[in-house]
Amino acid sequence: MCHGYGAQRAIGYPLDNILSQILQFLLANPYEVLTIEFNEYDGPAAAVSAIVVQKVLQYFTLPDGQLLMYGRVGLSDPWPTLRQMILANQRLMIFMSDMYYSVPAPVPNWLNMKDWWKQDGFGYTSLDTQPAQLNQSYFDWCTQGPPNDGSFVRWQQIDMNLGILPADIIATLKQGQVPQICIEPLAIETNSALLDSLADFCYTRWPYWFRVRVNDYWQGNVFQVASLFNDRNVARVKSGDTITPY
């Protein structure tokens, strides 16, 4: 759940509305596993993080007291398989950005600090405002590949999002064009051959992949590419890799 900061914040919905929809989806689909990320926020971090924890507990605690969130004992605790999460009916994995450090003690064991585990693509695509720039950033990142000094390699993500930069939006509007932010042109230019290329090119260079996400997916093949990544991850686990390098 990411809405940006200050003047660049997107118009969102009340947290209750979103969490209620997620709960209804989980109850109606007992074999589905979801991840939720809480990222940017406005206001005091301690207060916001406390509200988030309270709301997660409110919506995802079943009447018998069972939590739908999967909890891990510590950093060395293995990550569960999808089968384990489904059988335990703990089908939510919760991640949080730097707001994690402001969560009132004791921090719930179902809450994970995302930057310990995942490398957001925004770190090297945040200034991209056109599909061609975004495409090039991913190929450059994958060409670079992971460090070879034995350091910890985090999970990688493909997030097809363009930067929302006010100056670019104004310039585009002055030209009588629609800013390519979360709209059909972005989907068309990134969802088809690009995702196929990234799947083939990037997976062989970065060993751990967590997510493939595109804002507008109906124009392309994001589901096929995500399925391809999942199949490759499963094959890697079956061959003896635990996915978690710790």
C-alpha positions in Angstrom: 0.0 0.0 0.0 2.1 2.8 -1.4 0.7 6.3 -2.0 3.8 8.5 -2.0 4.7 11.5 0.1 3.3 15.1 0.4 2.3 16.7 -2.9 3.1 13.5 -4.9 0.7 11.4 -2.8 -1.9 9.5 -4.8 -5.6 9.6 -3.9 -6.2 6.5 -1.9 -9.0 4.7 0.0 -9.6 4.3 3.7 -7.6 1.4 5.2 -10.8 -0.2 6.5 -12.2 -0.5 3.0 -9.1 -2.1 1.6 -8.5 -4.6 4.5 -12.2 -5.5 4.4 -12.0 -6.4 0.7 -8.8 -8.4 1.3 -10.5 -10.3 4.2 -13.5 -11.2 2.0 -11.2 -12.4 -0.8 -9.3 -14.6 1.6 -12.5 -16.1 3.1 -13.9 -16.8 -0.3 -10.7 -18.2 -1.7 -9.2 -20.6 0.9 -6.3 -21.7 -1.4 -5.0 -18.2 -2.2 -1.9 -16.7 -0.5 -1.4 -12.9 -0.4 1.3 -10.4 0.5 0.6 -6.9 1.8 3.2 -4.1 1.9 2.8 -1.0 3.9 5.1 1.6 2.4 4.9 5.4 2.4 2.8 7.2 5.0 1.9 10.7 6.2 2.1 11.6 9.9 4.1 10.4 12.9 5.6 7.0 12.1 4.9 5.6 15.6 1.2 6.5 15.5 0.7 5.3 11.9 2.5 2.0 12.5 0.5 1.4 15.7 -2.8 2.0 13.7 -1.6 -0.4 10.9 -0.8 -3.2 13.4 -4.2 -2.7 15.2 -6.1 -2.7 11.9 -4.3 -5.9 10.7 -5.2 -7.7 13.9 -8.8 -6.4 13.7 -9.4 -7.7 10.3 -7.3 -10.8 10.1 -7.9 -12.4 13.4 -10.6 -15.2 13.0 -13.4 -15.6 15.5 -11.6 -18.5 17.2 -8.5 -16.3 17.7 -6.4 -17.7 14.9 -4.3 -15.2 12.9 -4.4 -15.3 9.1 -0.9 -13.8 9.1 2.1 -16.1 8.9 4.6 -15.5 11.7 8.3 -16.2 11.7 10.4 -16.6 14.8 13.5 -14.7 13.5 15.7 -14.0 10.6 17.0 -17.5 10.5 13.6 -19.1 10.5 13.0 -20.6 7.1 10.4 -19.0 4.8 7.3 -21.2 4.5 6.1 -22.9 1.3 2.7 -22.0 -0.1 1.5 -25.5 0.9 2.5 -24.8 4.5 0.7 -21.5 4.6 -2.5 -22.9 3.1 -2.6 -25.9 5.4 -2.0 -23.7 8.4 -4.6 -21.2 7.1 -2.0 -18.5 7.6 -2.2 -17.1 4.1 -1.0 -13.5 4.6 2.6 -12.4 4.6 2.9 -8.8 5.8 5.8 -6.5 4.9 6.5 -2.9 6.0 9.0 -0.2 4.9 11.0 1.9 7.3 7.9 2.5 9.4 8.7 -1.0 10.8 11.3 0.6 13.1 8.6 2.7 14.8 6.2 -0.2 15.6 5.6 -0.2 19.3 7.3 -3.1 21.1 6.9 -6.0 21.0 7.0 -6.1 17.2 4.6 -8.9 16.0 6.4 -11.9 14.6 4.1 -11.7 11.5 5.5 -8.3 10.5 8.6 -8.3 8.2 10.9 -5.4 7.4 10.8 -5.6 3.5 14.2 -4.0 2.9 15.9 -6.8 4.8 14.7 -9.2 2.1 13.7 -7.5 -1.0 15.3 -5.1 -3.5 12.7 -2.7 -4.8 13.0 -1.8 -8.4 12.2 1.8 -7.5 15.7 2.2 -6.2 16.9 2.3 -9.8 13.8 3.3 -11.7 12.3 6.1 -9.6 13.4 8.9 -12.1 12.0 7.1 -15.1 9.0 8.9 -16.6 8.7 7.1 -20.0 8.4 3.4 -20.8 11.6 3.4 -22.8 13.5 4.7 -19.8 11.9 2.1 -17.5 12.8 -0.7 -19.9 16.4 0.4 -20.2 16.8 0.7 -16.4 15.7 -2.9 -15.9 18.1 -4.2 -18.6 20.9 -2.2 -17.1 20.2 -3.5 -13.6 20.0 -7.1 -14.8 23.2 -6.7 -16.9 25.0 -5.6 -13.8 23.9 -8.7 -11.9 24.3 -9.5 -8.2 27.5 -8.8 -6.2 30.2 -11.5 -6.5 31.8 -10.8 -3.1 29.6 -13.3 -1.3 27.4 -10.6 0.3 23.7 -11.2 0.9 21.5 -11.2 -2.2 18.0 -9.9 -1.7 14.9 -11.0 -3.7 14.4 -8.9 -6.8 11.2 -7.4 -8.1 9.9 -6.2 -11.4 7.6 -3.3 -10.7 6.4 -1.5 -13.9 5.7 1.9 -12.5 6.8 5.2 -13.8 7.9 8.1 -11.6 5.2 10.7 -10.8 7.3 13.9 -11.2 5.2 17.1 -11.2 7.4 18.9 -13.7 7.0 16.1 -16.2 3.2 15.9 -15.7 2.9 19.7 -16.3 5.1 19.5 -19.4 3.1 16.6 -20.8 -0.2 18.4 -20.2 1.1 21.6 -21.9 1.7 19.5 -25.0 -1.9 18.3 -25.0 -0.9 14.7 -24.0 -2.0 12.4 -21.2 0.8 11.6 -18.7 1.8 8.0 -19.0 1.2 7.2 -15.4 -0.8 4.0 -14.6 -2.6 4.1 -17.9 -3.0 2.0 -21.0 0.1 3.2 -23.0 2.4 2.0 -20.2 0.7 -1.4 -20.1 1.0 -1.8 -23.9 4.6 -0.8 -24.0 5.8 -2.9 -21.1 3.5 -5.9 -20.7 4.2 -7.9 -23.8 7.6 -8.6 -25.4 9.4 -6.6 -22.6 8.2 -8.9 -19.8 9.1 -11.9 -21.8 12.6 -10.5 -22.4 13.0 -9.6 -18.8 11.9 -13.1 -17.7 14.5 -14.7 -19.9 17.3 -12.2 -19.4 17.0 -11.2 -15.7 16.1 -14.5 -14.1 19.4 -16.1 -15.2 21.4 -13.2 -13.6 19.6 -12.6 -10.3 19.0 -15.8 -8.4 16.0 -14.8 -6.3 12.7 -13.3 -7.6 9.8 -12.2 -5.4 7.3 -10.3 -7.5 6.3 -9.3 -11.0 3.8 -6.4 -11.0 2.4 -4.0 -13.6 -0.3 -1.4 -12.9 -2.3 -2.1 -16.1 -2.2 -5.8 -16.9 -5.1 -6.5 -19.1 -3.3 -5.4 -22.3 -0.4 -7.8 -21.8 0.9 -11.1 -20.4 1.9 -10.3 -16.8 0.1 -13.4 -15.5 2.0 -15.7 -17.9 5.4 -14.1 -16.9 4.6 -14.2 -13.2 3.6 -17.9 -13.6 6.9 -18.5 -15.4 8.9 -17.0 -12.5 6.9 -19.0 -10.0 7.6 -22.3 -11.9 11.3 -21.5 -12.0 11.3 -20.7 -8.3 9.5 -24.0 -7.5 12.0 -25.9 -9.6 14.9 -24.2 -7.8 13.4 -25.2 -4.4 12.8 -28.8 -5.5 16.5 -29.0 -6.5 17.4 -28.2 -2.9 17.7 -24.4 -2.9 15.9 -22.8 0.1 15.5 -19.4 -1.7 16.5 -17.6 1.5 20.3 -17.2 1.4 20.7 -16.9 5.2 
